[in-house]
Amino acid sequence: MGKTLIIAEKPSLAKNICAALSSAPVRVRAGKAPGAAYWENDDTIVASAFGHLLELNDAEDYDPRYRYWQTAALPIIPGTFSYKVKEEGGASSQLRMLTGLIKSKEVDRIVNAGDSDREGEIIIRNILAYAGNTKPVYRLWMPDQTPETIRQELSSMKEDSSYDNLAAEGYARTYIDWLYGINLTRLATKKSGKLLRVGRVTSPIVSAICERERAIRDFVPETYYLAEHSRDGLRLTSAKKFSDREECLRLCEEYNSLPTSVTDRKTEEVVMPRPKLFTLSDLQGVAGKQFKFTPKATLDTLQKLYEAGYVSYPRTNSRYMATAEKQKARDIISALRKAMPETFAGIAFRDSKYIFDDSKIEAHSAITPTYRIPVIRELPLDQQKLYSVILRRFAAAFCREDFRVSRTTLKITNGRESFEVKGDIVLTKGYTVFEKREKKDEPLPDLAVGDSVEPCFVCAEKQTEPPRHYTADSLNTYLKNPFSKEERRELSEDDDGAEEVLGDIELGTEATRAGLIDAAVKSGYITLARNIYGITPLGEYYCDSLARLGIDMTKQRTLELGKSLKQIYRSEKTVDATVRDAESDLSFIVGQAKAVPDAADGEDRPDSRQEAVPDEDAAPVSAEPLGKCPGCGGMIYEYPSCWRCENTGCRRRILKAEPLFVALKTELTPEIASSLLLKGRADVKDMTSKRTGKKFDAVIKVSYRRSRPDFRFEFPEKPEKSGRSGKAASGAQDTASSEKKTASSAKKTASSAKKTASSAKKTASSAKKTAASSKKTASSEKKTASGKGGKTETE
C-alpha cells in the first residue's frame, strides 16, 4: 500500500495536521524557496499551498488585443475559462513541489485539505487539475483544528466528489465575478475617464453607504409634539403625534382633567432568552462596537486563533452547533472549568434546540472556543480581546442558571386612552454574569388595581432624527439581509422563485465580506473611522457614473445571481448556464452604455489615490521618445499628465503627480521617470520621510504587474553603529581601525619572513593607503550622519 498525500491550503494547517498524526512526520526540504518543504512519515506525506497558487487568466492572456482598453472590444467573453500560475509569492516553485508529490509513485491517494468552504474546495482542486492528477481524492472537512478533531475527521473522510456541487458553486461565482469585474471596470473607466473598479458585491456595498450618507446629508428635521407624563417612576406617552403645539397642549389639559387609575396589573416570572452563539458577522459587529476593530481586523485575528487551535472555523453564518457536537461542547465546558474554575464554575452542558440545531447549519457551526484553552494573558492583546468575547458568549449560552426577572405590566386608563408600561426586577442574574445585558429596565412603582395616578401631562417637543451612519455591526446586518419586509413582499409577489432564496440571500459571504469592504476603503470609495462608515467624493462619483451608464449592480441584481448559485448547489442549474446568463446580461449592459456619451473632458472628477486613465488620443509632449518599452516593445513618451508607453493597454506608466512622490515631497523629474520606466529603478535623493520629517536617499524599484506601479525602497547596507546618530561614521572608523591592524600585521610578517619581505611591505603600504582612505570616508560620513540625524525611515 502506498502513501497518502494530504494537501493543506496553508502551512499552518499542514503543521496542525502533522501534530495530530500518531507517527510524527519529518520535515523534508524540497528546494531553495522558503516554503518548499513537506512532512513525511511511513504512510503519510503532508504538504501545503499558501492560498491561491493559480488565478484566472487576465483578458489579454486570452487575446493580445485585450491589452488595450477599448470600449468597442466589450464584452470580453472567454470561450473557456483557464488558469495561470500566480506571478508573485513563489507560487511557481510551490506548484512544482506539489506536482512532483502528486505524481510520485509512492503516493496512491490524495486528501483535499483546503479550508472547509467553496473557495478552499477549488483551491486544492485547481492544483490537482494543474498537476494532471488521476489518483483518488478524499476530503478532509474540519470544524476546528484541534488534534482530536483532525484525527476524527481523517478517519471518516468522504470522497471529494461528494463536494462537487460546492465546487461548482465556487467556480460559477469565480467566473461570474471575473466577467462582471473585467467588463464593467473597463466600461466604466473608459466612459468616465477615471479608473473605476466595478465589482459584483463591491458596487452594492458602496451604493448602500452612499445612499445612507446622502439621506443623512439631505435630512431636514421636523418638529412634532407628544403628550407625556413622567412622574413617580411612571412614563406615559400619548399614541398620537402632533405637528401643531396648540393641539398637543389641549390634549394635555384634557388628560390632566380626567381621573386616571390602574385598571390592570399582571406580574409574571420571565426567563430571558440567552444570546446566540456567534456568526462571523455577529462577532465583527461586537468587536467593532467594543474595540473599534474593522471587519478585516476581526477576521484576521480570528484566523490566527483558529490556526492556533483555540477557536472553531471562523467563516460561518450559523449561530448553532450540530447535534453531533454535543460531546464536543461537554469537552469544552470541562476544559474551561478546569482551566479557570473560579470564572466558569457556573457553566454546565445544556441539551437544547436553542443551541443544537442541524437545520440551521449550512456548512459550519457557530464560532466557539475549543477544548484547547490558552493562557489568555500570554496572547497578543487583540487576540486576548477577541478570544475573551468568544469565551463569554459560549459561557452565556451554557450558563447553568437562567436569567430570570419578575416582570410587572400595568395598564393605566384615563377614560380616553389606555397606557401600558412594563418593569423588571432581576431575580437571578444568569448569563449576565458573563455578558452585560444591553437593555436596562427600571422597576415600576408599587401600584395595585384601582389605585389612582395623579396625571401630569406636558407638551413635549420632539424632532425627527436622521438615519444613522452605518457601523461595522449595522453594515454587516444589512449585507446579510439587504431587503426590507416591504421589498421582500414585493419581490415575492413579482417572482415566484424569489421567496425561496430571499431567506438566505446576502451581499458577499462570511468568507469574503470583510475583504470586499476593506478593498472599497483602500480604493478610496468609502471611509471607516471609529467604527463609522462614510462615503467619499470618489465613492459618490462612482455611484453616479454607474447610474449614468445604466450599469445595474444593485442588490436586486445580486438576488438574481444568488438564485443562480443556490440552484447550482442544488443541482438545478449548471455552471455553463449561469455563465451564459451573465454573458447575456453583460451584452445588454454594454450595448446600452455604449450609447451614453463619454464624460466631458472638463468634468470635475474627485481626486483620489487612483489615477485618471490617460486619454488614448492625447498627443505626446515631444516627438522624441524616451526609449523602447521593456514590457511590450512600444515607445515610451512624455504626455501632458504622465510618462507612459504609447500602447495605452500597457501597464508601464508613471503619473507626473505620482502620489508616492507627492507624499515624499520630492520632484519627479523626467530623468527619474525615464529610469523607472526603462530600467525599473532610479536613485532618488532628498526625499522627506512622512513619519519623521527627515531627508533621506534611496533606490526606488518599480514593477508593473498590477494596474498601478508597485514601488519598493532599497537602502544601502550600513555597518553597525554604537549610537543613534553617526552610524556610518562609526562603521567607517571600525573599518579603518581594522585595516590599520592589517597593516601592522603585514609589517611583522615582513620582518619575520625575509623571502617575502618585499611583497609584505607592498601589502602594508597598500593597507596604509586603504586605512587613510577609510579615515577620509569616515570623516565624510560622520558629517553626513550629523546632518541627517542618523538613520531615516520612510513609509
PyMOL commands that set and color helices and strands:
alter all, ss='L'
color gray80, all
select helices_A, chain A and resi 11-20+59-62+64-67+71-73+91-103+118-130+147-154+160-192+202-218+245-257+280-291+295-307+323-339+341-344+358-360+376-378+381-397+430-433+472-480+485-494+498-502+513-522+537-549+555-569+575-594+659-663+670-678+727-752+754-788
alter helices_A, ss='H'
color red, helices_A
select strands_A, chain A and resi 3-8+26-29+37-40+44-48+54-56+83-85+107-113+137-139+158-159+223-231+234-237+261-271+404-413+418-428+457-463+526-529+532-535+627-628+635-638+642-645+653-655+681-688+695-703+710-714
alter strands_A, ss='S'
color yellow, strands_A
deselect
rebuild
show_as cartoon
